Amino acid sequence: MNPNILLSWQFPEYNIYERKKSWYIWAGIFFLGLLSYAVFTANFLFGLIMIMAAIILFVSHNKEPENLNFSLSEKGIIVEDKIYPYKDIKKFWLLYEPPEVKNIYFEFKSSFKPILIIPLQNQNPLKVREILKKYLTEDLEKENESTSDALARVLKI
């Protein structure tokens, strides 16, 4: 199956934030505080989760993110080699508040699939919206990013 590509671009698999030395100091204090709490309360599973989170942050900080290919086609959306047919997508919405937030969100009909977030990069959001509206329902009520996404962006994690 070779769908007709209407628009395509690349985006990094995750954001890299510019962090100052003070960020690392505060993150270290916070991490040690949570780890101390886990030991003090004998909650070793929580302590293990904290250690795993620190390792993930360290590894992702020391690795360049890969660029992923994204395409809008007549059949569906394509991320790398995976095609998500439009019939499997419930709705989409755009959040465009540059320079912080420039994303397309796709909600699937299956509640087992998480919301797919695609950075717009330098794409014209009106053109993207025009293409998607031909195939999907747009959710105009969504005006803000989720609390967890906003918190992750503000905390630079």
DOLUM-719660 format. One record per atom (N, C-alpha, C): residue number from 1; residue in three letters; x, y, z. Coordinates in steps of 0.1 Angstrom, whole numbers. Each point is the difference from the previous one (the first is absolute). Example, Ala and Ser with C-alpha at 12.3 -4.5 7.8 and 13.67 -1.06 7.14 Angstrom:
[1, 'Ala', [132, -57, 78]];
[1, 'Ala', [-9, 12, 0]];
[1, 'Ala', [9, 12, 0]];
[2, 'Ser', [-4, 11, -7]];
[2, 'Ser', [9, 11, 0]];
[2, 'Ser', [-8, 11, 8]];
end
This chain:
[1, 'Met', [9, -12, 0]];
[1, 'Met', [-9, 12, 0]];
[1, 'Met', [9, 12, 0]];
[2, 'Asn', [-2, 9, -10]];
[2, 'Asn', [8, 12, -1]];
[2, 'Asn', [-9, 12, -1]];
[3, 'Pro', [-4, 5, 12]];
[3, 'Pro', [-9, 11, 1]];
[3, 'Pro', [5, 13, -6]];
[4, 'Asn', [-9, 8, -6]];
[4, 'Asn', [4, 13, -5]];
[4, 'Asn', [3, 10, 11]];
[5, 'Ile', [12, 4, 2]];
[5, 'Ile', [5, 9, 10]];
[5, 'Ile', [-5, 15, -3]];
[6, 'Leu', [-7, 6, 10]];
[6, 'Leu', [-5, 13, -2]];
[6, 'Leu', [10, 11, 6]];
[7, 'Leu', [6, -4, 11]];
[7, 'Leu', [9, 9, 7]];
[7, 'Leu', [9, -9, 9]];
[8, 'Ser', [13, 4, 1]];
[8, 'Ser', [8, -8, 9]];
[8, 'Ser', [11, 9, 6]];
[9, 'Trp', [5, -4, 12]];
[9, 'Trp', [11, 7, 6]];
[9, 'Trp', [7, -9, 11]];
[10, 'Gln', [11, 4, 5]];
[10, 'Gln', [7, -7, 11]];
[10, 'Gln', [-1, 7, 13]];
[11, 'Phe', [0, -8, 11]];
[11, 'Phe', [1, 6, 13]];
[11, 'Phe', [8, -9, 9]];
[12, 'Pro', [6, 6, 11]];
[12, 'Pro', [9, -8, 9]];
[12, 'Pro', [-9, -9, 9]];
[13, 'Glu', [5, -12, 3]];
[13, 'Glu', [-9, -9, 8]];
[13, 'Glu', [-3, 5, 14]];
[14, 'Tyr', [8, 9, 5]];
[14, 'Tyr', [-3, 7, 13]];
[14, 'Tyr', [8, 13, 0]];
[15, 'Asn', [-5, 10, 9]];
[15, 'Asn', [6, 13, 0]];
[15, 'Asn', [12, 0, 9]];
[16, 'Ile', [10, 8, -4]];
[16, 'Ile', [12, 2, 8]];
[16, 'Ile', [-1, 14, 5]];
[17, 'Tyr', [1, 1, 14]];
[17, 'Tyr', [-1, 13, 6]];
[17, 'Tyr', [13, 5, 4]];
[18, 'Glu', [2, 13, -1]];
[18, 'Glu', [12, 7, 5]];
[18, 'Glu', [-2, 1, 15]];
[19, 'Arg', [9, -7, 8]];
[19, 'Arg', [-1, 1, 14]];
[19, 'Arg', [12, 6, 6]];
[20, 'Lys', [-2, 9, 10]];
[20, 'Lys', [11, 7, 7]];
[20, 'Lys', [5, -9, 11]];
[21, 'Lys', [11, 4, 6]];
[21, 'Lys', [6, -8, 11]];
[21, 'Lys', [-9, 0, 12]];
[22, 'Ser', [-7, 10, 2]];
[22, 'Ser', [-10, 1, 11]];
[22, 'Ser', [-11, -11, -1]];
[23, 'Trp', [-4, -3, -13]];
[23, 'Trp', [-10, -10, -2]];
[23, 'Trp', [5, -13, 5]];
[24, 'Tyr', [13, -4, -3]];
[24, 'Tyr', [5, -13, 5]];
[24, 'Tyr', [1, 0, 15]];
[25, 'Ile', [4, 11, 6]];
[25, 'Ile', [1, 0, 15]];
[25, 'Ile', [-14, -2, 6]];
[26, 'Trp', [-10, 7, -5]];
[26, 'Trp', [-13, -2, 6]];
[26, 'Trp', [-6, -14, -3]];
[27, 'Ala', [3, -5, -12]];
[27, 'Ala', [-5, -13, -3]];
[27, 'Ala', [7, -11, 9]];
[28, 'Gly', [13, 2, 2]];
[28, 'Gly', [7, -9, 9]];
[28, 'Gly', [-5, 1, 14]];
[29, 'Ile', [-3, 12, 5]];
[29, 'Ile', [-6, 1, 14]];
[29, 'Ile', [-13, -7, 1]];
[30, 'Phe', [-9, 3, -10]];
[30, 'Phe', [-13, -6, -1]];
[30, 'Phe', [1, -16, 0]];
[31, 'Phe', [9, -5, -9]];
[31, 'Phe', [2, -14, -1]];
[31, 'Phe', [4, -6, 13]];
[32, 'Leu', [10, 6, 6]];
[32, 'Leu', [5, -6, 13]];
[32, 'Leu', [-10, 1, 11]];
[33, 'Gly', [-8, 10, -1]];
[33, 'Gly', [-11, 1, 10]];
[33, 'Gly', [-10, -11, -2]];
[34, 'Leu', [-4, -2, -12]];
[34, 'Leu', [-10, -11, -3]];
[34, 'Leu', [6, -14, 3]];
[35, 'Leu', [13, -1, -3]];
[35, 'Leu', [7, -13, 3]];
[35, 'Leu', [1, -2, 15]];
[36, 'Ser', [3, 10, 8]];
[36, 'Ser', [0, 0, 14]];
[36, 'Ser', [-13, -4, 6]];
[37, 'Tyr', [-11, 6, -6]];
[37, 'Tyr', [-13, -3, 5]];
[37, 'Tyr', [-4, -15, -3]];
[38, 'Ala', [4, -5, -11]];
[38, 'Ala', [-2, -14, -4]];
[38, 'Ala', [7, -9, 10]];
[39, 'Val', [12, 3, 4]];
[39, 'Val', [8, -8, 9]];
[39, 'Val', [-6, 1, 14]];
[40, 'Phe', [-4, 12, 4]];
[40, 'Phe', [-5, 3, 14]];
[40, 'Phe', [-14, -7, 2]];
[41, 'Thr', [-8, -1, -11]];
[41, 'Thr', [-13, -6, 1]];
[41, 'Thr', [0, -15, -4]];
[42, 'Ala', [12, -5, -3]];
[42, 'Ala', [2, -14, -4]];
[42, 'Ala', [-8, -3, -13]];
[43, 'Asn', [-1, 10, -8]];
[43, 'Asn', [-7, -2, -13]];
[43, 'Asn', [10, -1, -11]];
[44, 'Phe', [5, -12, -1]];
[44, 'Phe', [12, -3, -9]];
[44, 'Phe', [-5, 0, -14]];
[45, 'Leu', [-12, -3, -3]];
[45, 'Leu', [-5, 0, -14]];
[45, 'Leu', [0, 15, -5]];
[46, 'Phe', [-4, 9, 8]];
[46, 'Phe', [0, 14, -3]];
[46, 'Phe', [15, 5, -2]];
[47, 'Gly', [9, -5, 8]];
[47, 'Gly', [14, 3, -1]];
[47, 'Gly', [6, -5, -13]];
[48, 'Leu', [-4, -12, -4]];
[48, 'Leu', [4, -6, -12]];
[48, 'Leu', [-5, 8, -12]];
[49, 'Ile', [-13, 4, 0]];
[49, 'Ile', [-5, 9, -10]];
[49, 'Ile', [7, 13, -2]];
[50, 'Met', [4, 6, 12]];
[50, 'Met', [7, 13, -1]];
[50, 'Met', [14, -3, -6]];
[51, 'Ile', [7, -11, 3]];
[51, 'Ile', [13, -3, -6]];
[51, 'Ile', [-2, -2, -15]];
[52, 'Met', [-10, -7, -4]];
[52, 'Met', [-2, -3, -14]];
[52, 'Met', [-3, 13, -8]];
[53, 'Ala', [-8, 9, 7]];
[53, 'Ala', [-3, 13, -7]];
[53, 'Ala', [13, 8, -1]];
[54, 'Ala', [8, 0, 9]];
[54, 'Ala', [13, 8, 0]];
[54, 'Ala', [9, -6, -12]];
[55, 'Ile', [0, -13, -1]];
[55, 'Ile', [8, -7, -10]];
[55, 'Ile', [-5, 4, -14]];
[56, 'Ile', [-14, 0, -2]];
[56, 'Ile', [-6, 4, -12]];
[56, 'Ile', [3, 14, -4]];
[57, 'Leu', [-1, 9, 10]];
[57, 'Leu', [4, 14, -3]];
[57, 'Leu', [14, 2, -4]];
[58, 'Phe', [9, -8, 7]];
[58, 'Phe', [15, 1, -3]];
[58, 'Phe', [2, -5, -14]];
[59, 'Val', [-5, -12, -3]];
[59, 'Val', [2, -6, -14]];
[59, 'Val', [-5, 9, -11]];
[60, 'Ser', [-13, 5, 2]];
[60, 'Ser', [-6, 9, -10]];
[60, 'Ser', [8, 13, -2]];
[61, 'His', [6, 5, 11]];
[61, 'His', [7, 12, -1]];
[61, 'His', [13, -2, -8]];
[62, 'Asn', [6, -11, 1]];
[62, 'Asn', [13, -3, -6]];
[62, 'Asn', [-2, -7, -14]];
[63, 'Lys', [-12, 0, -6]];
[63, 'Lys', [-2, -6, -13]];
[63, 'Lys', [-8, 10, -8]];
[64, 'Glu', [4, 2, -13]];
[64, 'Glu', [-7, 8, -9]];
[64, 'Glu', [-13, -7, -4]];
[65, 'Pro', [-11, 8, -1]];
[65, 'Pro', [-12, -7, -4]];
[65, 'Pro', [0, -2, -15]];
[66, 'Glu', [-6, -11, -4]];
[66, 'Glu', [-1, -3, -15]];
[66, 'Glu', [-11, 9, -6]];
[67, 'Asn', [2, 3, -13]];
[67, 'Asn', [-11, 7, -7]];
[67, 'Asn', [-9, -10, -5]];
[68, 'Leu', [-13, 2, 2]];
[68, 'Leu', [-11, -9, -5]];
[68, 'Leu', [-7, 6, -12]];
[69, 'Asn', [-3, -8, -9]];
[69, 'Asn', [-8, 5, -12]];
[69, 'Asn', [-15, -1, 3]];
[70, 'Phe', [-7, 11, -4]];
[70, 'Phe', [-14, 0, 2]];
[70, 'Phe', [-6, 5, -13]];
[71, 'Ser', [-11, -7, -4]];
[71, 'Ser', [-7, 4, -12]];
[71, 'Ser', [-15, 0, 1]];
[72, 'Leu', [-7, 9, -7]];
[72, 'Leu', [-14, -1, -1]];
[72, 'Leu', [-3, -5, -14]];
[73, 'Ser', [-8, -11, -1]];
[73, 'Ser', [-3, -5, -13]];
[73, 'Ser', [-15, -1, -2]];
[74, 'Glu', [-4, -5, -11]];
[74, 'Glu', [-14, -2, -3]];
[74, 'Glu', [-6, -12, 8]];
[75, 'Lys', [8, -9, 5]];
[75, 'Lys', [-4, -12, 7]];
[75, 'Lys', [0, 2, 15]];
[76, 'Gly', [9, 8, 5]];
[76, 'Gly', [2, 2, 14]];
[76, 'Gly', [12, 8, 3]];
[77, 'Ile', [4, 0, 13]];
[77, 'Ile', [12, 6, 4]];
[77, 'Ile', [11, -10, 1]];
[78, 'Ile', [13, 4, -3]];
[78, 'Ile', [11, -10, -1]];
[78, 'Ile', [11, 6, 9]];
[79, 'Val', [4, -9, 10]];
[79, 'Val', [11, 4, 9]];
[79, 'Val', [11, -11, -3]];
[80, 'Glu', [11, 4, -6]];
[80, 'Glu', [10, -9, -4]];
[80, 'Glu', [-6, -10, -10]];
[81, 'Asp', [-1, -13, 3]];
[81, 'Asp', [-6, -10, -9]];
[81, 'Asp', [-14, -4, 4]];
[82, 'Lys', [-5, 6, 11]];
[82, 'Lys', [-13, -5, 6]];
[82, 'Lys', [-11, 9, -6]];
[83, 'Ile', [-10, -6, -6]];
[83, 'Ile', [-11, 8, -5]];
[83, 'Ile', [-12, -1, 10]];
[84, 'Tyr', [-6, 11, 3]];
[84, 'Tyr', [-11, 1, 9]];
[84, 'Tyr', [-12, 4, -9]];
[85, 'Pro', [-9, -9, -4]];
[85, 'Pro', [-11, 4, -9]];
[85, 'Pro', [-9, 10, 6]];
[86, 'Tyr', [-6, 9, -8]];
[86, 'Tyr', [-9, 10, 6]];
[86, 'Tyr', [-12, -6, 7]];
[87, 'Lys', [-4, -12, -5]];
[87, 'Lys', [-12, -7, 6]];
[87, 'Lys', [3, -4, 15]];
[88, 'Asp', [13, -1, 4]];
[88, 'Asp', [3, -4, 13]];
[88, 'Asp', [2, 12, 9]];
[89, 'Ile', [0, 12, -5]];
[89, 'Ile', [2, 12, 8]];
[89, 'Ile', [-14, 7, 2]];
[90, 'Lys', [-2, 3, 13]];
[90, 'Lys', [-13, 6, 4]];
[90, 'Lys', [-1, 15, -4]];
[91, 'Lys', [11, 7, 4]];
[91, 'Lys', [0, 15, -3]];
[91, 'Lys', [14, 5, 1]];
[92, 'Phe', [2, 12, -3]];
[92, 'Phe', [13, 7, 1]];
[92, 'Phe', [-2, 14, 5]];
[93, 'Trp', [10, 6, 5]];
[93, 'Trp', [0, 15, 4]];
[93, 'Trp', [14, 5, -1]];
[94, 'Leu', [1, 13, -3]];
[94, 'Leu', [12, 7, -1]];
[94, 'Leu', [2, 10, 11]];
[95, 'Leu', [12, 0, 6]];
[95, 'Leu', [3, 10, 10]];
[95, 'Leu', [12, 7, -6]];
[96, 'Tyr', [-2, 13, -2]];
[96, 'Tyr', [10, 8, -6]];
[96, 'Tyr', [2, 13, 8]];
[97, 'Glu', [10, 0, 9]];
[97, 'Glu', [4, 11, 8]];
[97, 'Glu', [15, 2, 0]];
[98, 'Pro', [5, 4, -12]];
[98, 'Pro', [15, 1, -1]];
[98, 'Pro', [6, 10, 10]];
[99, 'Pro', [12, -3, 4]];
[99, 'Pro', [9, -10, -4]];
[99, 'Pro', [-1, -13, 8]];
[100, 'Glu', [-8, 0, 11]];
[100, 'Glu', [0, -11, 9]];
[100, 'Glu', [-8, -12, -6]];
[101, 'Val', [-12, 2, -4]];
[101, 'Val', [-9, -11, -4]];
[101, 'Val', [-4, 1, -15]];
[102, 'Lys', [4, -10, -8]];
[102, 'Lys', [-4, -1, -14]];
[102, 'Lys', [-2, -15, -3]];
[103, 'Asn', [-12, -5, 4]];
[103, 'Asn', [-2, -14, -1]];
[103, 'Asn', [-14, -4, -7]];
[104, 'Ile', [0, -12, -6]];
[104, 'Ile', [-13, -6, -4]];
[104, 'Ile', [-2, -11, 10]];
[105, 'Tyr', [-12, -2, 4]];
[105, 'Tyr', [-4, -11, 9]];
[105, 'Tyr', [-10, -9, -7]];
[106, 'Phe', [2, -13, 0]];
[106, 'Phe', [-9, -9, -6]];
[106, 'Phe', [-5, -10, 11]];
[107, 'Glu', [-14, 0, 1]];
[107, 'Glu', [-6, -10, 9]];
[107, 'Glu', [-6, -11, -7]];
[108, 'Phe', [4, -12, 4]];
[108, 'Phe', [-5, -12, -7]];
[108, 'Phe', [-13, -5, 5]];
[109, 'Lys', [-7, -8, -8]];
[109, 'Lys', [-13, -5, 4]];
[109, 'Lys', [2, -11, 11]];
[110, 'Ser', [11, -7, -1]];
[110, 'Ser', [3, -10, 10]];
[110, 'Ser', [6, 7, 13]];
[111, 'Ser', [-7, -3, 11]];
[111, 'Ser', [5, 7, 12]];
[111, 'Ser', [13, -6, 5]];
[112, 'Phe', [5, -11, -6]];
[112, 'Phe', [12, -5, 4]];
[112, 'Phe', [12, 7, -6]];
[113, 'Lys', [-2, 8, -10]];
[113, 'Lys', [11, 7, -7]];
[113, 'Lys', [1, 14, 7]];
[114, 'Pro', [12, 4, 3]];
[114, 'Pro', [1, 14, 6]];
[114, 'Pro', [-2, 10, -11]];
[115, 'Ile', [-2, 13, 5]];
[115, 'Ile', [0, 11, -10]];
[115, 'Ile', [13, 2, -6]];
[116, 'Leu', [0, 1, -13]];
[116, 'Leu', [13, 2, -8]];
[116, 'Leu', [2, 14, -2]];
[117, 'Ile', [12, 5, 5]];
[117, 'Ile', [4, 14, -1]];
[117, 'Ile', [11, 2, -11]];
[118, 'Ile', [-3, 8, -10]];
[118, 'Ile', [10, 2, -11]];
[118, 'Ile', [4, 15, 0]];
[119, 'Pro', [12, 3, 2]];
[119, 'Pro', [5, 14, -1]];
[119, 'Pro', [-2, 5, -14]];
[120, 'Leu', [-5, 12, -1]];
[120, 'Leu', [-2, 6, -14]];
[120, 'Leu', [13, 5, -6]];
[121, 'Gln', [10, 2, 8]];
[121, 'Gln', [13, 6, -4]];
[121, 'Gln', [-3, 13, -7]];
[122, 'Asn', [4, 2, -13]];
[122, 'Asn', [-2, 13, -7]];
[122, 'Asn', [-11, -1, -10]];
[123, 'Gln', [-9, -10, 2]];
[123, 'Gln', [-12, -1, -9]];
[123, 'Gln', [-10, 11, 2]];
[124, 'Asn', [-7, 3, -10]];
[124, 'Asn', [-11, 10, 1]];
[124, 'Asn', [-12, -7, 6]];
[125, 'Pro', [-4, 3, 12]];
[125, 'Pro', [-11, -7, 7]];
[125, 'Pro', [-13, 1, -8]];
[126, 'Leu', [-2, 11, -7]];
[126, 'Leu', [-13, 1, -8]];
[126, 'Leu', [0, -10, -12]];
[127, 'Lys', [11, -3, -6]];
[127, 'Lys', [1, -9, -11]];
[127, 'Lys', [-2, -14, 6]];
[128, 'Val', [6, -3, 11]];
[128, 'Val', [-1, -14, 6]];
[128, 'Val', [-15, -2, 4]];
[129, 'Arg', [-6, 10, 6]];
[129, 'Arg', [-14, -1, 4]];
[129, 'Arg', [-9, -2, -12]];
[130, 'Glu', [2, 7, -10]];
[130, 'Glu', [-8, -1, -12]];
[130, 'Glu', [1, -14, -6]];
[131, 'Ile', [11, -6, 0]];
[131, 'Ile', [2, -14, -5]];
[131, 'Ile', [-8, -10, 9]];
[132, 'Leu', [3, 2, 13]];
[132, 'Leu', [-6, -10, 10]];
[132, 'Leu', [-15, 1, 1]];
[133, 'Lys', [-6, 12, -2]];
[133, 'Lys', [-14, 2, 1]];
[133, 'Lys', [-8, -8, -11]];
[134, 'Lys', [7, -3, -11]];
[134, 'Lys', [-6, -8, -11]];
[134, 'Lys', [-3, -14, 5]];
[135, 'Tyr', [8, -5, 9]];
[135, 'Tyr', [-1, -14, 4]];
[135, 'Tyr', [-4, -2, 15]];
[136, 'Leu', [1, 10, 8]];
[136, 'Leu', [-2, -2, 15]];
[136, 'Leu', [-8, 11, 5]];
[137, 'Thr', [-6, -3, 12]];
[137, 'Thr', [-8, 10, 8]];
[137, 'Thr', [10, 8, 8]];
[138, 'Glu', [-1, 13, 0]];
[138, 'Glu', [9, 9, 8]];
[138, 'Glu', [-7, 3, 13]];
[139, 'Asp', [7, -1, 11]];
[139, 'Asp', [-5, 3, 13]];
[139, 'Asp', [4, 15, 3]];
[140, 'Leu', [-10, 9, 0]];
[140, 'Leu', [3, 14, 2]];
[140, 'Leu', [-1, 4, 14]];
[141, 'Glu', [-4, -9, 9]];
[141, 'Glu', [-1, 3, 14]];
[141, 'Glu', [14, -1, 8]];
[142, 'Lys', [9, -8, -6]];
[142, 'Lys', [13, -1, 6]];
[142, 'Lys', [8, 12, -3]];
[143, 'Glu', [3, 8, 10]];
[143, 'Glu', [7, 12, -1]];
[143, 'Glu', [14, 1, 7]];
[144, 'Asn', [2, -10, 9]];
[144, 'Asn', [12, 0, 8]];
[144, 'Asn', [7, -14, -1]];
[145, 'Glu', [13, 0, 2]];
[145, 'Glu', [6, -13, 1]];
[145, 'Glu', [-3, -7, 13]];
[146, 'Ser', [2, -13, 1]];
[146, 'Ser', [-3, -6, 13]];
[146, 'Ser', [9, 5, 11]];
[147, 'Thr', [-4, -2, 12]];
[147, 'Thr', [8, 5, 12]];
[147, 'Thr', [13, -7, 0]];
[148, 'Ser', [0, -13, -3]];
[148, 'Ser', [13, -8, 1]];
[148, 'Ser', [9, 5, -11]];
[149, 'Asp', [-4, 3, -12]];
[149, 'Asp', [8, 6, -11]];
[149, 'Asp', [6, 13, 4]];
[150, 'Ala', [-9, 9, 5]];
[150, 'Ala', [4, 13, 4]];
[150, 'Ala', [11, 0, 12]];
[151, 'Leu', [-3, -9, 9]];
[151, 'Leu', [9, -2, 12]];
[151, 'Leu', [14, -5, -5]];
[152, 'Ala', [0, -10, -9]];
[152, 'Ala', [12, -5, -5]];
[152, 'Ala', [8, 11, -8]];
[153, 'Arg', [-7, 8, -7]];
[153, 'Arg', [7, 11, -8]];
[153, 'Arg', [6, 10, 10]];
[154, 'Val', [-8, 4, 10]];
[154, 'Val', [5, 10, 9]];
[154, 'Val', [11, -5, 9]];
[155, 'Leu', [0, -13, 4]];
[155, 'Leu', [11, -6, 7]];
[155, 'Leu', [11, -5, -8]];
[156, 'Lys', [-1, 1, -13]];
[156, 'Lys', [10, -4, -10]];
[156, 'Lys', [4, -14, 2]];
[157, 'Ile', [-10, -9, 1]];
[157, 'Ile', [3, -14, 0]];
[157, 'Ile', [-6, -8, -11]];
end
